[in-house]
C-alpha cells in the first residue's frame, strides 16, 4: 500500500525504470520514503522546522506516514490541528511537486 505504483507503470511503457526515488535515486520510491525520509524531504522538513521555530519537527526515521500524521497532530486544539494539518499537507504537496518536476521536466529542485 505504501509503494507508489505510478513509477512501475511508467517502467512498463518506457525503457527508463523509475522504481527508485526520483529525488535521491537511493531507495525504492514509496510514499513514506518520498514524503518523510528521502534526503530531499528531510532537508525540506528541516527548513520548515527552522522557519516555524521548530513547531514542525523533522520526522524520525522509524515513522510511517500514518504514525507521523497522528503524532504530529496529537494533543492539539481543533484550530491548531487544522492549521498544522494544512501546513503538513502543503509541505508534503510541495515535495510531491518537486518529485514530479524531476520525473516529467527533468528539473531537480532544491528545498527553498
Backbone as CSV, one residue per row, in Angstrom:
resi,resn,N_x,N_y,N_z,CA_x,CA_y,CA_z,C_x,C_y,C_z
1,UNK,0.824,-1.196,0.000,0.000,0.000,0.000,0.868,1.260,0.000
2,UNK,2.041,1.171,0.588,2.922,2.317,0.696,3.650,2.612,-0.608
3,UNK,3.820,1.607,-1.449,4.555,1.816,-2.693,3.738,2.632,-3.676
4,UNK,4.412,3.503,-4.376,3.766,4.276,-5.418,3.771,3.438,-6.688
5,UNK,2.617,3.180,-7.244,2.549,2.304,-8.413,2.835,3.040,-9.708
6,UNK,2.755,4.343,-9.719,2.983,5.105,-10.940,4.334,4.821,-11.584
7,UNK,5.439,4.813,-10.840,6.731,4.520,-11.483,6.774,3.139,-12.120
8,UNK,6.126,2.181,-11.509,6.120,0.836,-12.073,5.368,0.828,-13.394
9,UNK,4.268,1.551,-13.471,3.516,1.634,-14.728,4.332,2.354,-15.797
10,UNK,5.046,3.416,-15.406,5.922,4.090,-16.362,6.988,3.137,-16.880
11,UNK,7.520,2.330,-15.990,8.578,1.397,-16.385,8.084,0.420,-17.440
12,UNK,6.798,0.118,-17.436,6.243,-0.787,-18.438,6.213,-0.133,-19.819
13,UNK,6.075,1.195,-19.861,5.954,1.903,-21.133,7.261,2.524,-21.598
14,UNK,8.173,2.736,-20.715,9.397,3.460,-21.020,10.586,2.584,-20.633
15,UNK,11.664,2.710,-21.376,12.835,1.898,-21.062,13.517,2.355,-19.775
16,UNK,13.298,3.602,-19.381,13.891,4.105,-18.141,13.013,3.673,-16.966
17,UNK,13.558,2.868,-16.089,12.804,2.400,-14.936,12.850,3.445,-13.833
18,UNK,11.692,3.734,-13.254,11.590,4.747,-12.214,11.246,4.124,-10.865
19,UNK,11.709,2.927,-10.609,11.355,2.246,-9.364,12.084,2.815,-8.158
20,UNK,13.152,3.578,-8.365,13.833,4.213,-7.239,13.360,5.656,-7.121
21,UNK,13.557,6.210,-5.961,13.122,7.574,-5.670,13.702,8.545,-6.697
22,UNK,12.840,9.345,-7.292,13.266,10.302,-8.311,14.100,11.437,-7.723
23,UNK,13.982,11.673,-6.428,14.696,12.789,-5.813,16.072,12.425,-5.273
24,UNK,16.243,11.187,-4.829,17.552,10.812,-4.267,18.199,9.640,-4.995
25,UNK,17.432,8.889,-5.751,17.918,7.730,-6.508,18.640,6.721,-5.610
26,UNK,18.179,6.595,-4.356,18.845,5.702,-3.407,17.941,4.611,-2.851
27,UNK,16.657,4.860,-2.766,15.716,3.929,-2.138,14.548,3.681,-3.088
28,UNK,13.819,2.587,-2.876,12.603,2.384,-3.668,11.640,3.548,-3.443
29,UNK,10.937,3.940,-4.489,10.025,5.067,-4.362,8.742,4.611,-3.686
30,UNK,8.652,4.898,-2.417,7.481,4.612,-1.598,7.016,5.930,-0.995
31,UNK,5.735,6.017,-0.683,5.178,7.268,-0.173,5.896,7.739,1.090
32,UNK,6.113,6.835,2.034,6.781,7.222,3.279,8.193,7.728,3.010
33,UNK,8.912,7.038,2.158,10.268,7.487,1.829,10.225,8.860,1.167
34,UNK,9.398,9.010,0.154,9.350,10.251,-0.614,8.989,11.454,0.251
35,UNK,7.980,11.319,1.088,7.479,12.455,1.857,8.257,12.697,3.149
36,UNK,8.798,11.638,3.753,9.428,11.804,5.064,10.925,11.539,5.118
37,UNK,11.405,10.510,4.418,12.749,10.009,4.690,13.785,10.224,3.595
38,UNK,13.375,10.592,2.416,14.311,10.908,1.336,15.199,12.075,1.795
39,UNK,16.445,12.094,1.386,17.341,13.195,1.770,16.757,14.546,1.393
40,UNK,16.131,14.628,0.219,15.489,15.868,-0.213,14.385,16.248,0.771
41,UNK,13.519,15.286,1.100,12.407,15.548,2.018,12.916,15.928,3.401
42,UNK,13.949,15.248,3.874,14.497,15.552,5.201,15.041,16.988,5.242
43,UNK,15.700,17.410,4.174,16.194,18.785,4.102,15.018,19.761,4.067
44,UNK,13.998,19.417,3.316,12.806,20.255,3.218,12.153,20.413,4.591
45,UNK,11.940,19.285,5.297,11.324,19.340,6.627,12.214,20.092,7.613
46,UNK,13.518,19.953,7.491,14.440,20.690,8.363,14.244,22.193,8.173
47,UNK,14.111,22.610,6.942,13.912,24.039,6.670,12.563,24.523,7.190
48,UNK,11.530,23.692,7.077,10.219,24.036,7.635,10.324,24.146,9.156
49,UNK,11.081,23.247,9.763,11.289,23.286,11.211,11.968,24.593,11.628
50,UNK,12.995,24.992,10.908,13.681,26.254,11.211,12.749,27.443,11.008
51,UNK,12.012,27.434,9.906,11.093,28.522,9.586,10.017,28.668,10.660
52,UNK,9.541,27.544,11.180,8.426,27.561,12.129,8.874,27.695,13.584
53,UNK,10.158,27.871,13.819,10.640,27.897,15.188,10.491,26.543,15.855
54,UNK,10.673,25.511,15.072,10.594,24.106,15.488,9.201,23.675,15.913
55,UNK,8.177,24.381,15.434,6.799,23.937,15.621,6.570,22.643,14.837
56,UNK,7.264,22.533,13.707,7.204,21.334,12.877,8.560,20.660,12.971
57,UNK,8.623,19.561,13.682,9.900,18.871,13.842,10.119,17.898,12.695
58,UNK,11.368,17.646,12.418,11.729,16.724,11.347,11.252,15.322,11.711
59,UNK,10.603,14.626,10.779,10.107,13.273,11.073,11.246,12.329,11.443
60,UNK,11.002,11.477,12.435,12.016,10.492,12.804,12.027,9.365,11.778
61,UNK,13.141,8.687,11.691,13.378,7.703,10.631,12.483,6.476,10.715
62,UNK,11.898,6.201,11.861,11.125,4.969,12.004,9.617,5.158,11.852
63,UNK,9.154,6.346,11.538,7.719,6.597,11.443,7.157,6.277,10.064
64,UNK,5.967,5.698,10.054,5.208,5.547,8.813,4.473,6.863,8.574
65,UNK,3.896,7.045,7.398,3.133,8.264,7.127,1.986,8.428,8.116
66,UNK,1.263,7.344,8.359,0.123,7.418,9.270,0.562,7.768,10.692
67,UNK,1.617,7.125,11.168,2.114,7.426,12.516,2.625,8.858,12.608
68,UNK,3.327,9.308,11.566,3.826,10.684,11.532,2.661,11.666,11.607
69,UNK,1.626,11.426,10.809,0.455,12.300,10.782,-0.196,12.352,12.161
70,UNK,-0.469,11.183,12.727,-1.141,11.124,14.028,-0.298,11.746,15.132
71,UNK,0.990,11.482,15.138,1.890,12.045,16.149,1.981,13.563,16.015
72,UNK,2.036,14.042,14.783,2.171,15.481,14.537,0.967,16.271,15.027
73,UNK,-0.216,15.651,14.983,-1.442,16.373,15.319,-1.999,16.025,16.695
74,UNK,-1.365,15.094,17.380,-1.869,14.648,18.686,-1.839,15.778,19.707
75,UNK,-2.905,15.867,20.479,-2.953,16.794,21.598,-3.173,18.251,21.243
76,UNK,-3.467,18.549,19.990,-3.684,19.939,19.587,-5.168,20.288,19.642
77,UNK,-5.459,21.556,19.877,-6.845,22.013,19.799,-7.309,21.901,18.349
78,UNK,-8.607,21.950,18.139,-9.154,21.820,16.785,-8.568,22.880,15.851
79,UNK,-8.484,24.106,16.323,-7.950,25.199,15.498,-6.474,24.977,15.163
80,UNK,-5.684,24.627,16.165,-4.257,24.381,15.927,-4.034,23.145,15.068
81,UNK,-4.883,22.127,15.253,-4.766,20.911,14.451,-5.025,21.225,12.977
82,UNK,-6.045,22.032,12.710,-6.350,22.405,11.317,-5.207,23.193,10.690
83,UNK,-4.677,24.135,11.433,-3.583,24.959,10.916,-2.338,24.114,10.648
84,UNK,-1.995,23.256,11.595,-0.810,22.416,11.428,-1.024,21.402,10.311
85,UNK,-2.222,20.820,10.234,-2.520,19.857,9.163,-2.387,20.524,7.800
86,UNK,-2.860,21.753,7.679,-2.756,22.467,6.403,-1.294,22.663,6.011
87,UNK,-0.452,23.007,6.971,0.971,23.197,6.680,1.640,21.877,6.328
88,UNK,1.295,20.800,7.038,1.851,19.482,6.722,1.464,19.058,5.307
89,UNK,0.197,19.238,4.967,-0.281,18.864,3.632,0.404,19.711,2.568
90,UNK,0.489,21.008,2.798,1.114,21.901,1.824,2.586,21.547,1.614
91,UNK,3.282,21.224,2.696,4.694,20.851,2.589,4.848,19.538,1.839
92,UNK,4.042,18.533,2.198,4.096,17.238,1.504,3.769,17.414,0.022
93,UNK,2.803,18.267,-0.291,2.418,18.513,-1.683,3.580,19.145,-2.456
94,UNK,4.307,20.050,-1.819,5.452,20.664,-2.492,6.585,19.671,-2.722
95,UNK,6.763,18.730,-1.810,7.741,17.664,-2.038,7.293,16.825,-3.229
96,UNK,6.007,16.505,-3.292,5.459,15.742,-4.423,5.645,16.513,-5.739
97,UNK,5.404,17.828,-5.712,5.596,18.638,-6.919,7.055,18.636,-7.361
98,UNK,7.988,18.692,-6.417,9.416,18.640,-6.761,9.744,17.308,-7.412
99,UNK,9.168,16.235,-6.893,9.361,14.911,-7.487,8.842,14.893,-8.922
100,UNK,7.666,15.459,-9.142,7.089,15.470,-10.488,7.898,16.335,-11.445
101,UNK,8.445,17.440,-10.964,9.316,18.260,-11.821,10.537,17.464,-12.261
102,UNK,11.071,16.664,-11.354,12.229,15.835,-11.696,11.838,14.763,-12.713
103,UNK,10.728,14.083,-12.485,10.310,12.978,-13.354,9.884,13.475,-14.727
104,UNK,9.051,14.506,-14.778,8.442,14.916,-16.039,9.190,16.031,-16.763
105,UNK,9.837,16.926,-16.016,10.526,18.057,-16.635,12.046,17.950,-16.536
106,UNK,12.526,16.943,-15.838,13.969,16.725,-15.632,14.626,17.925,-14.950
107,UNK,13.895,18.527,-14.014,14.400,19.659,-13.240,14.519,19.233,-11.787
108,UNK,15.726,19.106,-11.293,15.923,18.741,-9.895,15.866,20.009,-9.062
109,UNK,14.872,20.082,-8.214,14.668,21.254,-7.375,15.490,21.113,-6.100
110,UNK,15.770,22.232,-5.483,16.391,22.223,-4.165,15.388,22.831,-3.201
111,UNK,15.374,22.373,-1.952,14.438,22.964,-0.993,14.689,24.459,-0.860
112,UNK,13.617,25.228,-0.639,13.754,26.689,-0.534,14.610,27.112,0.634
